[in-house]
Amino acid sequence: MPQKLNKKDLENFRKVLLVQLKELKNKLGGSVEELSEEPEVMPDLSDRATAETDLHFDLRVKDREQKLIDKITEALKRIDKGGFGICERCGDPIELERLKARPIATLCIDCKTEQERDEKSRGE
Ligand SMILES: [Zn+2]
């Protein structure tokens, strides 16, 4: 039988993920409570004269952080509903050491390596 995460492991991961989530949301602006209340501030895209590069960079960082927030939220859902620590691609348990380094991982190291190779060959 493949190793399965026990309840204590899952609770530890939940704590780690919740801390990460909070930090990210703080970084994206305001406290967690404020974030849900605030209307979304969209940059005025018609005004392209002002520091487009900075804006672009800022958006990219925010975009990446937002994606990370989504991933953490998904991981937390998997802790609740089951499936956390299971590779999405092959269904094997993800290595515990890998999860510790990256709790939002959804692929085992073999599948991740394969996926990265695919992306690289598609990219160029
Ligand atoms: Zn896998």
Boltz pocket constraint, residues with backbone or C-beta under 6 A from the ligand:
constraints:
  - pocket:
      binder: B
      contacts: [[A, 87], [A, 88], [A, 89], [A, 90], [A, 91], [A, 92], [A, 107], [A, 108], [A, 109], [A, 110], [A, 111], [A, 112]]
      max_distance: 6.0
